[in-house]
């Protein structure tokens, strides 16, 4: 397997008030926010349009479980199905089943500290 992680797909964190967090980041740091947070667009070395998502989640979210942390990283990957098989064979804990949407495939693992990590095989053009 040549490539595993190809970049950062998103930064997700718990917030006491996600709406206020989005407004603060919009006002003070110029984030272009929407219901989900903010999407940052960039191009990879081949010139393909790519995105990275920034999203505050409600403090009571269960989305980061089983991790007890207030954040979760999302990493962009190639060939998620194959990568999950390799990671499982290497002894990495895979959380739940892979899910597929019009904007990509998602899978979850735990790192050595028990942090939940989201792996995303993106279809960036779905956001354009």
BAVOKOL-240120 format. One line per field, with one value per atom (N, C-alpha, C): atom name; residue in three letters; x, y, z. Coordinates in nm, 3 decimals, padded with zeros to 5 digits. Atoms other than C-alpha are relative to their C-alpha. Example, Ala and Ser with C-alpha at 12.3 -4.5 7.8 and 13.67 -1.06 7.14 Angstrom:
2
atomo: (N/CA/C/N/CA/C)
residuo: (ALA/ALA/ALA/SER/SER/SER)
east: (00.089/01.230/00.090/-00.082/01.367/-00.077)
north: (-00.119/-00.450/00.120/-00.119/-00.106/00.109)
up: (00.000/00.780/00.000/-00.006/00.714/00.073)
This chain:
128
atomo: (N/CA/C/N/CA/C/N/CA/C/N/CA/C/N/CA/C/N/CA/C/N/CA/C/N/CA/C/N/CA/C/N/CA/C/N/CA/C/N/CA/C/N/CA/C/N/CA/C/N/CA/C/N/CA/C/N/CA/C/N/CA/C/N/CA/C/N/CA/C/N/CA/C/N/CA/C/N/CA/C/N/CA/C/N/CA/C/N/CA/C/N/CA/C/N/CA/C/N/CA/C/N/CA/C/N/CA/C/N/CA/C/N/CA/C/N/CA/C/N/CA/C/N/CA/C/N/CA/C/N/CA/C/N/CA/C/N/CA/C/N/CA/C/N/CA/C/N/CA/C/N/CA/C/N/CA/C/N/CA/C/N/CA/C/N/CA/C/N/CA/C/N/CA/C/N/CA/C/N/CA/C/N/CA/C/N/CA/C/N/CA/C/N/CA/C/N/CA/C/N/CA/C/N/CA/C/N/CA/C/N/CA/C/N/CA/C/N/CA/C/N/CA/C/N/CA/C/N/CA/C/N/CA/C/N/CA/C/N/CA/C/N/CA/C/N/CA/C/N/CA/C/N/CA/C/N/CA/C/N/CA/C/N/CA/C/N/CA/C/N/CA/C/N/CA/C/N/CA/C/N/CA/C/N/CA/C/N/CA/C/N/CA/C/N/CA/C/N/CA/C/N/CA/C/N/CA/C/N/CA/C/N/CA/C/N/CA/C/N/CA/C/N/CA/C/N/CA/C/N/CA/C/N/CA/C/N/CA/C/N/CA/C/N/CA/C/N/CA/C/N/CA/C/N/CA/C/N/CA/C/N/CA/C/N/CA/C/N/CA/C/N/CA/C/N/CA/C/N/CA/C/N/CA/C/N/CA/C/N/CA/C/N/CA/C/N/CA/C/N/CA/C/N/CA/C/N/CA/C/N/CA/C/N/CA/C/N/CA/C/N/CA/C/N/CA/C/N/CA/C/N/CA/C/N/CA/C/N/CA/C/N/CA/C/N/CA/C)
residuo: (UNK/UNK/UNK/UNK/UNK/UNK/UNK/UNK/UNK/UNK/UNK/UNK/UNK/UNK/UNK/UNK/UNK/UNK/UNK/UNK/UNK/UNK/UNK/UNK/UNK/UNK/UNK/UNK/UNK/UNK/UNK/UNK/UNK/UNK/UNK/UNK/UNK/UNK/UNK/UNK/UNK/UNK/UNK/UNK/UNK/UNK/UNK/UNK/UNK/UNK/UNK/UNK/UNK/UNK/UNK/UNK/UNK/UNK/UNK/UNK/UNK/UNK/UNK/UNK/UNK/UNK/UNK/UNK/UNK/UNK/UNK/UNK/UNK/UNK/UNK/UNK/UNK/UNK/UNK/UNK/UNK/UNK/UNK/UNK/UNK/UNK/UNK/UNK/UNK/UNK/UNK/UNK/UNK/UNK/UNK/UNK/UNK/UNK/UNK/UNK/UNK/UNK/UNK/UNK/UNK/UNK/UNK/UNK/UNK/UNK/UNK/UNK/UNK/UNK/UNK/UNK/UNK/UNK/UNK/UNK/UNK/UNK/UNK/UNK/UNK/UNK/UNK/UNK/UNK/UNK/UNK/UNK/UNK/UNK/UNK/UNK/UNK/UNK/UNK/UNK/UNK/UNK/UNK/UNK/UNK/UNK/UNK/UNK/UNK/UNK/UNK/UNK/UNK/UNK/UNK/UNK/UNK/UNK/UNK/UNK/UNK/UNK/UNK/UNK/UNK/UNK/UNK/UNK/UNK/UNK/UNK/UNK/UNK/UNK/UNK/UNK/UNK/UNK/UNK/UNK/UNK/UNK/UNK/UNK/UNK/UNK/UNK/UNK/UNK/UNK/UNK/UNK/UNK/UNK/UNK/UNK/UNK/UNK/UNK/UNK/UNK/UNK/UNK/UNK/UNK/UNK/UNK/UNK/UNK/UNK/UNK/UNK/UNK/UNK/UNK/UNK/UNK/UNK/UNK/UNK/UNK/UNK/UNK/UNK/UNK/UNK/UNK/UNK/UNK/UNK/UNK/UNK/UNK/UNK/UNK/UNK/UNK/UNK/UNK/UNK/UNK/UNK/UNK/UNK/UNK/UNK/UNK/UNK/UNK/UNK/UNK/UNK/UNK/UNK/UNK/UNK/UNK/UNK/UNK/UNK/UNK/UNK/UNK/UNK/UNK/UNK/UNK/UNK/UNK/UNK/UNK/UNK/UNK/UNK/UNK/UNK/UNK/UNK/UNK/UNK/UNK/UNK/UNK/UNK/UNK/UNK/UNK/UNK/UNK/UNK/UNK/UNK/UNK/UNK/UNK/UNK/UNK/UNK/UNK/UNK/UNK/UNK/UNK/UNK/UNK/UNK/UNK/UNK/UNK/UNK/UNK/UNK/UNK/UNK/UNK/UNK/UNK/UNK/UNK/UNK/UNK/UNK/UNK/UNK/UNK/UNK/UNK/UNK/UNK/UNK/UNK/UNK/UNK/UNK/UNK/UNK/UNK/UNK/UNK/UNK/UNK/UNK/UNK/UNK/UNK/UNK/UNK/UNK/UNK/UNK/UNK/UNK/UNK/UNK/UNK/UNK/UNK/UNK/UNK/UNK/UNK/UNK/UNK/UNK/UNK/UNK/UNK/UNK/UNK/UNK/UNK/UNK/UNK/UNK/UNK/UNK/UNK/UNK/UNK/UNK/UNK/UNK/UNK/UNK)
east: (00.086/00.000/00.090/-00.090/00.175/-00.035/00.039/-00.018/-00.098/00.098/-00.204/-00.069/00.058/-00.279/00.060/-00.046/-00.259/-00.015/00.017/-00.355/-00.101/00.099/-00.577/-00.134/00.134/-00.945/-00.086/00.083/-01.085/00.049/-00.026/-01.052/-00.135/00.131/-01.350/00.021/-00.017/-01.390/-00.134/00.121/-01.654/00.000/00.018/-01.791/-00.124/00.118/-02.027/-00.111/00.098/-02.199/00.056/-00.056/-02.110/-00.039/00.044/-02.316/00.083/-00.082/-02.128/00.145/-00.137/-01.795/00.015/-00.007/-01.871/-00.006/00.010/-01.972/00.130/-00.125/-01.654/00.110/-00.103/-01.427/-00.027/00.034/-01.615/00.038/-00.025/-01.590/00.149/-00.137/-01.235/00.107/-00.101/-01.055/-00.041/00.042/-01.259/-00.044/00.047/-01.384/-00.133/00.124/-01.657/-00.084/00.070/-01.894/-00.139/00.135/-02.213/-00.050/00.056/-02.423/00.101/-00.096/-02.130/00.131/-00.127/-01.845/00.057/-00.065/-01.604/00.080/-00.075/-01.456/00.111/-00.117/-01.107/00.036/-00.032/-01.028/00.146/-00.140/-00.681/00.018/-00.030/-00.517/00.118/-00.112/-00.298/00.106/-00.111/00.028/-00.035/00.045/-00.161/-00.101/00.095/-00.390/-00.145/00.138/-00.700/-00.053/00.064/-00.944/-00.023/00.013/-00.939/-00.055/00.055/-01.106/00.042/-00.021/-01.041/-00.112/00.117/-01.334/00.038/-00.014/-01.334/-00.139/00.137/-01.634/-00.004/00.030/-01.738/-00.124/00.111/-01.967/-00.059/00.057/-02.209/00.080/-00.076/-02.045/-00.046/00.055/-02.274/00.006/-00.006/-02.194/00.056/-00.051/-02.138/00.089/-00.070/-01.965/00.147/-00.143/-01.613/00.021/-00.013/-01.686/00.050/-00.021/-01.537/00.109/-00.100/-01.265/-00.066/00.050/-01.308/00.048/-00.057/-01.131/-00.107/00.092/-01.299/00.029/-00.037/-01.156/00.011/-00.026/-01.120/00.061/-00.061/-00.894/-00.058/00.044/-01.007/00.116/-00.111/-00.735/-00.050/00.030/-00.768/00.083/-00.072/-00.674/-00.038/00.032/-00.663/-00.035/00.041/-00.839/-00.028/00.035/-01.006/-00.025/00.030/-01.131/00.128/-00.127/-00.780/00.077/-00.072/-00.631/-00.057/00.060/-00.880/00.038/-00.042/-00.793/00.144/-00.140/-00.420/00.014/-00.009/-00.466/-00.050/00.053/-00.679/00.101/-00.102/-00.414/00.121/-00.112/-00.155/-00.037/00.043/-00.359/-00.065/00.066/-00.518/-00.150/00.142/-00.866/-00.082/00.092/-01.125/-00.133/00.125/-01.441/-00.114/00.119/-01.773/00.030/-00.010/-01.831/00.023/-00.022/-01.717/-00.135/00.122/-01.985/00.033/-00.021/-02.024/-00.110/00.091/-02.183/00.041/-00.033/-02.188/00.128/-00.123/-01.890/00.118/-00.113/-01.677/-00.033/00.009/-01.615/00.066/-00.051/-01.554/00.022/-00.030/-01.396/00.064/-00.052/-01.279/00.091/-00.096/-00.988/00.032/-00.054/-00.834/00.151/-00.146/-00.475/00.049/-00.058/-00.238/-00.040/00.048/-00.379/-00.151/00.145/-00.742/-00.077/00.068/-00.818/-00.067/00.071/-01.081/00.050/-00.047/-00.954/-00.096/00.086/-01.179/00.085/-00.071/-01.039/-00.102/00.093/-01.196/00.064/-00.037/-01.159/-00.094/00.092/-01.299/-00.039/00.042/-01.495/-00.023/00.006/-01.416/-00.095/00.085/-01.607/-00.147/00.139/-01.931/-00.032/00.021/-01.881/00.003/-00.014/-01.819/-00.133)
north: (-00.117/00.000/00.123/-00.114/00.316/00.115/-00.117/00.602/-00.043/00.019/00.608/00.134/-00.133/00.961/00.096/-00.094/01.230/00.146/-00.136/01.535/00.005/-00.021/01.679/00.032/-00.019/01.651/00.089/-00.082/01.827/00.004/-00.020/01.956/00.016/-00.001/01.882/00.010/-00.018/01.994/00.032/-00.028/02.022/00.146/-00.139/02.366/00.013/-00.026/02.491/00.060/-00.068/02.696/00.005/00.003/02.592/00.121/-00.115/02.877/00.123/-00.114/03.135/-00.018/00.026/02.968/00.036/-00.032/02.993/00.151/-00.147/03.359/00.068/-00.059/03.438/-00.017/00.025/03.275/00.077/-00.079/03.448/00.146/-00.141/03.791/00.030/-00.034/03.775/-00.060/00.064/03.536/-00.013/-00.003/03.574/-00.134/00.129/03.214/00.020/-00.001/03.169/-00.116/00.107/02.973/-00.027/00.042/02.780/-00.092/00.087/02.525/-00.103/00.106/02.278/00.054/-00.059/02.516/00.083/-00.073/02.635/-00.098/00.085/02.470/00.083/-00.065/02.566/-00.074/00.059/02.507/00.023/-00.006/02.436/-00.098/00.093/02.248/-00.087/00.091/01.942/00.022/-00.023/01.912/-00.031/00.027/01.779/00.105/-00.106/02.086/-00.035/00.037/01.904/00.085/-00.074/02.105/-00.094/00.079/01.975/00.088/-00.078/02.078/-00.055/00.035/02.077/00.065/-00.046/02.111/00.036/-00.043/02.300/00.003/00.009/02.219/-00.009/00.016/02.291/-00.089/00.091/02.020/00.036/-00.023/02.046/-00.077/00.061/01.964/-00.142/00.131/01.662/-00.100/00.092/01.503/-00.136/00.137/01.128/-00.041/00.031/01.146/-00.038/00.027/01.133/-00.128/00.122/00.822/-00.116/00.022/00.594/00.088/-00.091/00.860/00.094/-00.093/01.083/00.143/-00.132/01.377/00.093/-00.103/01.702/00.038/-00.029/01.687/-00.130/00.114/01.455/00.055/-00.036/01.479/-00.087/00.072/01.377/00.009/00.004/01.265/-00.048/00.039/01.243/-00.123/00.123/00.900/-00.041/00.064/00.709/-00.145/00.140/00.371/-00.042/00.023/00.364/-00.147/00.141/00.006/-00.081/00.073/-00.131/00.043/-00.050/00.091/-00.056/00.056/-00.026/-00.146/00.141/-00.388/-00.010/00.001/-00.316/00.040/-00.046/-00.124/-00.106/00.106/-00.401/-00.113/00.106/-00.657/00.040/-00.051/-00.437/00.013/-00.005/-00.454/00.129/-00.127/-00.107/-00.027/00.015/-00.086/00.080/-00.064/-00.012/00.015/-00.031/00.154/00.003/-00.001/00.072/-00.045/00.039/00.009/00.122/-00.106/00.217/00.050/-00.059/00.456/00.074/-00.064/00.593/00.101/-00.109/00.922/00.058/-00.060/01.133/00.081/-00.079/01.330/-00.084/00.085/01.028/-00.114/00.114/00.724/00.037/-00.030/00.739/-00.129/00.108/00.499/00.059/-00.052/00.535/-00.102/00.082/00.402/00.068/-00.058/00.456/00.000/-00.003/00.569/-00.064/00.066/00.439/00.065/-00.067/00.694/-00.011/00.013/00.598/00.113/-00.109/00.907/-00.056/00.041/00.846/00.086/-00.066/00.934/-00.037/00.023/00.975/-00.001/00.011/00.860/00.025/-00.044/01.014/-00.017/00.008/00.911/00.096/-00.105/01.235/-00.008/-00.036/01.321/00.150/-00.146/01.694/00.068/-00.067/01.776/00.003/-00.002/01.697/00.131/-00.125/02.026/00.123/-00.115/02.247/00.045)
up: (00.000/00.000/00.000/00.017/-00.124/00.094/-00.079/00.036/00.108/-00.106/00.361/00.020/-00.019/00.484/-00.101/00.101/00.217/00.044/-00.049/00.426/00.112/-00.106/00.694/-00.064/00.054/00.611/00.086/-00.085/00.912/00.143/-00.142/01.266/00.067/-00.066/01.489/00.150/-00.143/01.848/00.065/-00.076/02.119/00.044/-00.039/02.202/00.088/-00.083/02.474/-00.083/00.085/02.203/-00.143/00.135/01.845/-00.086/00.078/01.696/00.035/-00.044/01.905/-00.045/00.044/01.818/-00.148/00.143/01.446/-00.023/00.013/01.485/00.042/-00.048/01.682/-00.105/00.101/01.424/-00.129/00.119/01.143/00.020/-00.027/01.304/00.017/-00.037/01.438/-00.089/00.083/01.203/-00.147/00.139/00.885/-00.058/00.051/00.862/-00.074/00.076/00.600/00.053/-00.069/00.823/-00.057/00.035/00.754/00.113/-00.105/00.948/00.051/-00.036/00.952/00.054/-00.042/01.030/-00.114/00.109/00.764/-00.086/00.092/00.455/-00.062/00.059/00.343/-00.128/00.130/-00.025/-00.034/00.041/-00.162/-00.115/00.110/-00.448/00.039/-00.024/-00.423/-00.108/00.093/-00.616/-00.145/00.137/-00.921/-00.047/00.036/-00.918/00.025/-00.032/-00.791/00.115/-00.109/-00.578/00.118/-00.122/-00.219/00.110/-00.110/00.104/00.135/-00.140/00.476/00.079/-00.075/00.716/00.144/-00.139/01.048/00.059/-00.052/01.268/00.152/-00.141/01.626/00.017/-00.029/01.768/00.137/-00.134/02.062/00.106/-00.109/02.396/00.031/-00.034/02.443/-00.116/00.115/02.103/00.041/-00.019/02.102/-00.118/00.124/01.763/00.022/-00.024/01.913/00.080/-00.081/02.124/-00.084/-00.142/02.239/00.063/-00.056/02.282/00.101/-00.102/02.587/-00.028/00.033/02.418/-00.055/00.049/02.318/-00.145/00.138/01.965/-00.078/00.088/01.668/-00.128/00.128/01.366/-00.109/00.119/01.020/-00.097/00.096/00.780/-00.136/00.138/00.403/-00.034/00.037/00.267/-00.142/00.127/-00.058/00.028/-00.009/-00.090/00.144/-00.140/00.252/00.030/-00.027/00.221/00.020/-00.012/00.163/00.124/-00.116/00.432/00.130/-00.121/00.695/00.020/-00.010/00.616/00.048/-00.040/00.649/00.146/-00.138/00.973/00.098/-00.086/01.122/00.013/-00.001/01.025/00.083/-00.081/01.199/00.148/-00.140/01.521/00.043/-00.032/01.501/00.023/-00.029/01.654/-00.100/00.094/01.385/00.072/-00.071/01.523/-00.101/00.086/01.355/-00.141/00.140/00.987/-00.088/00.097/00.692/-00.051/00.055/00.565/-00.129/00.130/00.213/-00.027/00.034/00.107/-00.135/00.129/-00.210/00.005/-00.015/-00.073/00.051/-00.033/00.018/00.095/-00.091/00.235/00.132/-00.132/00.610/00.079/-00.092/00.858/00.123/-00.126/01.217/00.066/-00.073/01.419/00.134/-00.122/01.762/-00.009/-00.004/01.798/00.130/-00.116/02.067/00.132/-00.120/02.318/00.016/-00.008/02.252/-00.064/00.071/02.042/-00.125/00.121/01.776/-00.116/00.121/01.429/-00.112/00.114/01.128/-00.126/00.127/00.794/-00.111/00.105/00.483/-00.136/00.141/00.121/-00.072/00.046/-00.023/-00.147/00.135/-00.331/00.006/-00.018/-00.319/-00.097/00.100/-00.637/00.043/-00.050/-00.448/00.070/-00.073/-00.259/-00.093/00.090/-00.564/-00.057)
